Amino acid sequence: MRSKKLEEILLTQPIVSSHSHHLPDEEQRGMTLAKMLANAYTAQKWLGLPTPTKAIEVDDWLSKICNRSFYVWLERALQYLYDIQEPLSSRTWLVYDERIREAYQDPQWHLSLLQGTCKYERIANDSPWNPGSDLGHPELFSPVFRINSFLCGYDKDARDSNGNNAQLLYKTQIDDMDDYIHLLRKKVEEKKKTGCTALKSAIAYFRPIHVAPASKKQAQVALNFAGTNGTDEDIRNFQDYVFEQICKLSAEFDIPMQIHTGLGKMNQTNAMQIQGLVSRNPETTFILMHGGYPWTDDYAGLLFSYRNVIADTCWLPHISPSAAYRTLHELMEVCDLDRVVWGCDTWTSEESFGARIAFLQVLSTVLNEKIASGYFSEDLACSFAKAILYENANRIFKQH
């Protein structure tokens, strides 16, 4: 039997979302079904199949991916938001497409979905195309400063997974390590002053996340803007040294450090790879993202052992509700209730609503099971729901 008190909280509680990549206003204009599918986890980049652009292409596509969690939650969101009873198919393509087009005649539609339907009070938003941007809506989006580009500023030809290089991004030509760290420090300070609430690393998409101790002298070898002659080891030393300095700045400026763990290159991207980094930087708040999927045990282990680690379950229920279910049960048993947050991790409002449905379904199931087994009292379960949906993220992502 489900707790009515808990279910009421889950339905009405405002949310502070820990992570998103919401697209700017200009990208929301002229939204269509095809555009939405291409800007969601249903895109070819994630599912490996060409995304349908018209009705004739959708049935074959669905025959291959209709079971995938990314698709299931997006379709459910679209059916709810646009009052469509039938599943997507070549026969219903135009129904979905027309209702989306009609809704987006209102330029505020995507924002009203986030604020009204999703009940987001605030969203920590990571904009890889413009690191540290609030999308022109500071009342809703708390910007996150993605720092990947600083790991690729050792020469003019290096790029991160988003095509960025800090020296090109900020129009500099630096060959001295002290000057380079000065630039890094200056940018972190500037971003905090303009409202940034977190730093973000997504290096799992272009290298292992393990960061070894490296000296400034070792890092200097690779830094040559005209074109490094450094070896792979020299470049790794440069990146490791810079990453460690970023973590120190995170502590100094009291801005948490978000780190993508798990999926990516799938080469040493499990959360345990950063155990050394976490232990060397006890004053830094590390927000480990995505449950470290598929290595969720690593993730829970770090939460158990280090109080400067926060569990961000963003994306995990969207990837696999079953994995999220197991992980949440485990986290509730091994870490403090004030160290778990959730965010939608999506580009569009419709997919964000789908991610929200997925998470609330998992959270409801887990908390009701904890109550039924006697592990949690009803009051404690309700307190945890409020904490993970709002209180923890509101405290961690400080508005300066």
ChimeraX attribute file (.defattr): number of C-alpha atoms within 10 A of each C-alpha:
attribute: neighborCount
match mode: 1-to-1
recipient: residues
	/A:1	7
	/A:2	13
	/A:3	16
	/A:4	11
	/A:5	12
	/A:6	21
	/A:7	16
	/A:8	11
	/A:9	15
	/A:10	19
	/A:11	11
	/A:12	10
	/A:13	16
	/A:14	19
	/A:15	25
	/A:16	26
	/A:17	28
	/A:18	32
	/A:19	27
	/A:20	23
	/A:21	19
	/A:22	25
	/A:23	19
	/A:24	17
	/A:25	14
	/A:26	9
	/A:27	13
	/A:28	21
	/A:29	16
	/A:30	14
	/A:31	18
	/A:32	20
	/A:33	21
	/A:34	18
	/A:35	17
	/A:36	21
	/A:37	19
	/A:38	17
	/A:39	19
	/A:40	20
	/A:41	21
	/A:42	25
	/A:43	20
	/A:44	15
	/A:45	13
	/A:46	10
	/A:47	15
	/A:48	10
	/A:49	13
	/A:50	13
	/A:51	19
	/A:52	21
	/A:53	14
	/A:54	13
	/A:55	16
	/A:56	13
	/A:57	14
	/A:58	18
	/A:59	16
	/A:60	12
	/A:61	15
	/A:62	16
	/A:63	9
	/A:64	11
	/A:65	16
	/A:66	15
	/A:67	10
	/A:68	16
	/A:69	19
	/A:70	25
	/A:71	23
	/A:72	16
	/A:73	22
	/A:74	25
	/A:75	21
	/A:76	20
	/A:77	23
	/A:78	22
	/A:79	16
	/A:80	14
	/A:81	16
	/A:82	15
	/A:83	11
	/A:84	17
	/A:85	10
	/A:86	12
	/A:87	14
	/A:88	21
	/A:89	18
	/A:90	16
	/A:91	13
	/A:92	13
	/A:93	18
	/A:94	15
	/A:95	16
	/A:96	22
	/A:97	18
	/A:98	14
	/A:99	17
	/A:100	20
	/A:101	15
	/A:102	12
	/A:103	16
	/A:104	17
	/A:105	12
	/A:106	11
	/A:107	14
	/A:108	13
	/A:109	15
	/A:110	21
	/A:111	19
	/A:112	15
	/A:113	18
	/A:114	20
	/A:115	18
	/A:116	11
	/A:117	13
	/A:118	23
	/A:119	19
	/A:120	22
	/A:121	18
	/A:122	22
	/A:123	30
	/A:124	27
	/A:125	31
	/A:126	28
	/A:127	21
	/A:128	21
	/A:129	13
	/A:130	13
	/A:131	22
	/A:132	28
	/A:133	23
	/A:134	24
	/A:135	18
	/A:136	10
	/A:137	13
	/A:138	14
	/A:139	10
	/A:140	19
	/A:141	23
	/A:142	27
	/A:143	30
	/A:144	33
	/A:145	26
	/A:146	22
	/A:147	26
	/A:148	27
	/A:149	24
	/A:150	23
	/A:151	23
	/A:152	25
	/A:153	29
	/A:154	32
	/A:155	24
	/A:156	17
	/A:157	14
	/A:158	19
	/A:159	20
	/A:160	20
	/A:161	16
	/A:162	13
	/A:163	12
	/A:164	23
	/A:165	24
	/A:166	25
	/A:167	21
	/A:168	18
	/A:169	13
	/A:170	10
	/A:171	9
	/A:172	13
	/A:173	17
	/A:174	18
	/A:175	18
	/A:176	15
	/A:177	20
	/A:178	12
	/A:179	11
	/A:180	22
	/A:181	17
	/A:182	12
	/A:183	18
	/A:184	19
	/A:185	17
	/A:186	11
	/A:187	16
	/A:188	23
	/A:189	14
	/A:190	13
	/A:191	20
	/A:192	21
	/A:193	11
	/A:194	16
	/A:195	20
	/A:196	28
	/A:197	25
	/A:198	30
	/A:199	28
	/A:200	23
	/A:201	21
	/A:202	21
	/A:203	23
	/A:204	22
	/A:205	21
	/A:206	16
	/A:207	17
	/A:208	19
	/A:209	27
	/A:210	19
	/A:211	20
	/A:212	17
	/A:213	12
	/A:214	18
	/A:215	14
	/A:216	14
	/A:217	12
	/A:218	17
	/A:219	23
	/A:220	21
	/A:221	21
	/A:222	26
	/A:223	24
	/A:224	19
	/A:225	19
	/A:226	13
	/A:227	13
	/A:228	17
	/A:229	13
	/A:230	18
	/A:231	11
	/A:232	10
	/A:233	13
	/A:234	19
	/A:235	23
	/A:236	21
	/A:237	24
	/A:238	27
	/A:239	23
	/A:240	23
	/A:241	23
	/A:242	24
	/A:243	22
	/A:244	19
	/A:245	15
	/A:246	22
	/A:247	23
	/A:248	18
	/A:249	20
	/A:250	23
	/A:251	18
	/A:252	11
	/A:253	13
	/A:254	18
	/A:255	24
	/A:256	26
	/A:257	27
	/A:258	25
	/A:259	22
	/A:260	23
	/A:261	32
	/A:262	27
	/A:263	18
	/A:264	17
	/A:265	14
	/A:266	16
	/A:267	15
	/A:268	18
	/A:269	25
	/A:270	26
	/A:271	28
	/A:272	23
	/A:273	17
	/A:274	22
	/A:275	16
	/A:276	13
	/A:277	21
	/A:278	21
	/A:279	13
	/A:280	14
	/A:281	16
	/A:282	16
	/A:283	16
	/A:284	24
	/A:285	22
	/A:286	29
	/A:287	26
	/A:288	26
	/A:289	27
	/A:290	28
	/A:291	30
	/A:292	26
	/A:293	24
	/A:294	20
	/A:295	17
	/A:296	24
	/A:297	19
	/A:298	19
	/A:299	26
	/A:300	23
	/A:301	17
	/A:302	22
	/A:303	21
	/A:304	15
	/A:305	13
	/A:306	15
	/A:307	15
	/A:308	18
	/A:309	24
	/A:310	27
	/A:311	25
	/A:312	26
	/A:313	28
	/A:314	26
	/A:315	26
	/A:316	28
	/A:317	30
	/A:318	31
	/A:319	20
	/A:320	16
	/A:321	18
	/A:322	12
	/A:323	18
	/A:324	26
	/A:325	19
	/A:326	14
	/A:327	23
	/A:328	21
	/A:329	17
	/A:330	15
	/A:331	22
	/A:332	19
	/A:333	13
	/A:334	14
	/A:335	21
	/A:336	14
	/A:337	17
	/A:338	16
	/A:339	21
	/A:340	25
	/A:341	26
	/A:342	26
	/A:343	29
	/A:344	31
	/A:345	26
	/A:346	24
	/A:347	21
	/A:348	25
	/A:349	24
	/A:350	27
	/A:351	28
	/A:352	26
	/A:353	25
	/A:354	25
	/A:355	28
	/A:356	26
	/A:357	20
	/A:358	27
	/A:359	24
	/A:360	17
	/A:361	15
	/A:362	21
	/A:363	23
	/A:364	19
	/A:365	14
	/A:366	20
	/A:367	27
	/A:368	23
	/A:369	18
	/A:370	18
	/A:371	19
	/A:372	15
	/A:373	10
	/A:374	10
	/A:375	14
	/A:376	17
	/A:377	15
	/A:378	19
	/A:379	12
	/A:380	16
	/A:381	22
	/A:382	21
	/A:383	15
	/A:384	23
	/A:385	22
	/A:386	18
	/A:387	20
	/A:388	26
	/A:389	25
	/A:390	22
	/A:391	19
	/A:392	21
	/A:393	27
	/A:394	21
	/A:395	12
	/A:396	20
	/A:397	23
	/A:398	15
	/A:399	12
	/A:400	10
